[in-house]
């Protein structure tokens, strides 16, 4: 099985920055380097939506709402995924989830069904 643990959430003012981390523990496959890794977020009363993804070859993708402000990266030596969030807006407020799947990332918008492993989330709150 694969365990994902997020950290780095918190409360900031509009225009501020946060860096989220996700540490993966692969107890069965030891294939972190081959995983598609992604970040999703979910606000109260709304569906979970894709934010960003990074493939095993380093290719990245972003939702239109965060493109130019967020940067996804991975450190395979540390089995860790990151999301650098700059110029934060109140509409970025949500629970942020780390996700993984033993497959290439899709060449389209991210879907919850694309990922088989999930963390428990870390809260990000952006005030005006």
N, C-alpha and C positions, 0 to 999 in steps of 0.2 A: 504494500500500500504506500501511498504518498501523502505526507502531511505538509500543509502549508500554514505558516504563521506570519501574519502581518504586524507591522508596527510603524510608528511615526506619525500617526494621526494626531489631531489637536484642534485648537481654536485659534484663528488668525483674523486680522482685519482685511478688508478688500485691498488687493494689490500686494498682499504678502505672499510668502512662499512656504512650502512644506515638502519634505522628502519622505516618501513611503518606502518601506522595505518589506520583502517577503522572503523568508528563509524556507527552503524546501528540504524535506527529509525523505529520501526515496529508499524505503526499507526493502523493496522487492526487486526493482529493475535497474537501479543505479544508472539511469539514462537521462539525468537532468539536462545534459547538453543537447539532447535530441528533442526535448519538449518544446512545444509552442507555449509561451507564457503570456498571460494577459491580465489586464486590470479592468474590472467592472465597477459600477457604482449604482446605488439604489437609494433614492430619497423616499420619505414617507408617502405612502399612497401611490407610488409609481413603480413601474416594472424595472427590473435590473437591466442596465444598458452597458454596452461595451464602451470602454474609454480608449484603450491602447493595447497593442500586442507586439511581441517580438518573437521572431522565428529562430530556429536553430542556426540559420545562416546569418543572423544579425539583422535581417530585414524587419522594418517596423511599419506600423500603421496606426492611425489615430482617428478618432471621431472628429467631425467638423467643429464641434463645440470647443474642443481643447487643442486643436492643431495650432502650433506656433507658441503655445503656452506651456504645454506638458512635454516631458521627454522620458521615454521608457528605455531602460538599459538592463543588462544582466551581467553578472560576474560568475562565470561557470566554476571557477576555482573555489568560490565560497557558496555555491548553490543558492545564490541570492538574486532576486529580481528587485528593481528599483523603479520608482516613478517620481521624477522631479516635477513639482507643480509650482509654476510662477504666475504672477499676475492673477491671483485667485479672485474669483467673483462669488457673490452670495449664492448664485445658482449652481456653484460647484459643491455646495453643502450636500453631503450624502454619506452613507456607509460605503467604504471602498473595499472591494474584495479582490484577492489574488486568485488566479485560476491557472490550471495547467492541463495539458493533454499530450499524450504520446503520439503526436502527429504534426504535420506542417500546418502553420497558420493558414486560414482561408484567405483567398484573394478577393475578399468582399467584406462588408460590414460584419463585425463580430456578433455572434449569437450565443446565448447561454448554453444551448445544446451542443456547441462546438467543444466544450470543455468538460472533462470528467472528474477533475479534482478541484476542490475549493477550500479556501481559508475561511475563518470565521468573521473576518472583517475588522476594519479600523475606522473610527468615526472622524470625519473632517467637517468642521464647521467654520464658515466664513461669514463674518458680520460686516455690515455697512459702515 
